[in-house]
Amino acid sequence: MSSVASNPSGNPISVVVADDQRLVRAGFRVILSAEPDIEVVGEAADGLEAIAQVRAHAPAVVLMDIRMPALDGLSAAARILSSSDSRVLILTTFDADEYVYETLRLGASGFLLKDAPPDQLLAAVRCAAAGDALIDPSITRRLIPKFARAARPDSLIPAGLRELTSRELDVLRLLARGLANAEIAEQLVVEESTVKTHVSRVLTKLGLRDRVQAVVFAYESGFVVPEAS
């Protein structure tokens, strides 16, 4: 059993599960509902239903499949992220690079394969509800540099970076490598709480939603240069 993350409101984390397969939705409901701090408040079989469920329940987190009828998961996620405070976790059986990268650019709070262990699913939901984002470092290292290499424009580094202190720049570089806060703290020889503060300031100064967008920004801006493959 995974540990229960602190929840300042004291209320269970509300979740909507969106997947076109009834058995998949049932499976996720069983896993999530077994946790005392998580409550499944709605289900959806396609993207349009997912949007309707978000409007009806205002969930903290939406688990969103990519390939669904009526409206695909990425399109639904884009609408939800632009019109609500709900966080979106993308779930799929398709480990396709373009899906992962598009998910990160949209501002989703993570990307999980459907065969991920239950503990990883629960950790992702709690992480998203807490306002952070969960991204596998291996996905960061494998995909973002590749796409950034092709997408980065030949332009000056964004002015927002000039607002960051040298230590905040160090933190952004390590974020771009996919390191977690504890790993960044070890690298910089500081407390993890200090790293959290630096990350928060980086996001605020750059106008970014979470660490996933910070990783994408670091590569696309040219601040971090992908290693040659």
N, C-alpha and C positions, 0 to 999 in steps of 0.2 A: 504494500500500500504506500503510495507516495505521500509526502508530507503536505500538510495543508498550509498554503501560503497565507500570509496575513492579509486580511481584508478590512481596511479601515471602516467601511460602512457597516460591517457586521452582517450584511446581507449576502446570500449566495450569489455567485457569479452567474448571471443569466446568459444562456447560450441558445442560438438558433442553429439547427443543423440543416444544411441545404445539399441534397444529393438526389439524383433521379432514381436511385435504387432503394427500394423500401427496406431491404434487409441491411443495407449499409447504414441507413439512418437508424435503424433499430439497434444495430451493434454499437454505434457511437452513443446512443442514448443510454444503453446499459452501462457502458464504461463511465460516462460522465455522471450519470445519476447515482452511481455508487459512492460518489464523493460528497461529503457533507457540505462542502463549500461551493458546489456547482449545481445549477438547476437548468435543465433543458426546458425552455419556455415555448418552443415552437419548432416545426419542421417545414421544409419546402422541397418540392420535387423539381423545381426549375428556377431560373434566375428571377423571373417575374414574381413568383410566389415568395422567394427569398426577400425581395424588396418589400413586399406587402407585410411579411412577418416582422421585418425590422421596423416598419412604420407602426405596426400594432403593438409590439412588445419593447421596442428600444433596447435590445439586448446589449450586454457588454461586449460579447464576442459572437461572431458568425463563422461557423465552419462551412466553407464554400467549395464545392466540387467545381472543376473547370468545365468539363463537358456535360452540359445539360440542355434539354430542349427549351424552346420558347425564347430563352435568353441565356447565353453562356455565362459561366461563373466570373470570368474576367470583366465582362461588361456590367454584370450585376454588382460586382465588387466596386467598380469605378463609381457607379451611381450611389452606392451605400456610403462609400468613403467621402463623397463630395456633399452628401446631404444629411449625414447623421454623425453621432459620436461613437458609433459601434466600431469595434476593431474587427478586422477580417483575417482569418487564417485560411489559406488555400490548401485544399486536399485533393490529391489526384493519384491515379495509378500511372500517369504518364510522366516519366522523368525526362521531359523534353526541355532543352536549354531555353528556348524562346519563351516557354511558359513561365519558367522560374524568373527570368529577367523582367518580363513584363509585369509579373506579380510584384516584384520589388519596386519597380518604377511607379506602380500604382499607389504604393504606400501601405500595402498589406503588411500584417504583423508576423508573417511567417509563411513557410511553404513546407508542407508535410506530405509524404507519400502515405497512402492509405494503409500500407502494411507496417507503418511505424509502430514501435512498441507502445502499449497503453500509457506507460509512464511518460513517454515523450509527448504524447498527445495532451495529457493532463498538464504537463509543464508548460506547453505552448499556450494553452488556454489561460492558465494563471498568469503567465508572463504578459500576454496580450492585454488581459484585464487590468494589469498593474500599470499599463501604459508603455510597456517596453516591447521589444520585438525579438522573436526567436529565429535565428538563421543559422543553419549548419555551416561551420567554418569551411568545410570541404566544398560546399556550394559557392561560398564567397570566393575562395581561391580559384575554383575551376571556371566559373562562369563570368563573373563581373569583369575581370580583366580582359577576357576575350571580347565581350560586347563593347566595353569601354574603348578598346583599341580601335574598333571600327566606328564608334559613334562620336568620339571626342572631337570637337571642332578645333580648328587652329585659331585659338583666340587667347587673350590674356586670362590669367587666373582670376576668378571672380573677386571683386572688391571685398566681399564678405570675409574672405580669409584674412585680410589685413586687420580685422577686428579681433582675431584670436591671439591669445598669448602664446609664447613658445611652448609652454607645457600643454596647452589645449591643442596645438598643432601636433605635438607628439602623440596625444591621445587619439586624434583623428587618424593619424598614420596607422596606429595599432588597430583601431576599429576596422580600417580598410583591409587589414590582414585577417579579419574574422575573429579576433581575440575577444574573449569574454572579459567582464570587468575584473574578475579575480586575476586573470592572466595579465591584463594590462597593469594592474597594481604590482604584480611580481616583476614585470619588466621595468617599471619606473621606480620601484622600491618605495611605494607609498601605500597608504591604507586603501582598501576597496571603497570605503565611503568617500574618500577624496576623489577617486576615479569617477564615481557616480556624479559628484558635483561638477567635475570637468566636462563629462559627457552632456549633462544638462545644459551647461553654459554654451557648449559647442552647438547644440541643437537650437538654442534660443538665438544665438548670434547669427546663425546661418538660415534661420527660419525654416528648419526641418522638423518633421513630425517625430521621427524616432531614429534609432541607430541604423536601421536598414537603409533609410534614405540618406543617412550620413555616409554609409559605405558607397552607395551609388554615386553620390555627389563627389566623393573623394577621387574616384576614378574618372568620371565624366568631365570634371573640371580640369583634369590634368594635374591636380595636386599630387596624386599618387600615380606613378607610371607603372603599368603592368610589366611584369618580368617577361622577358622573351621566352616563347615556348619552343 
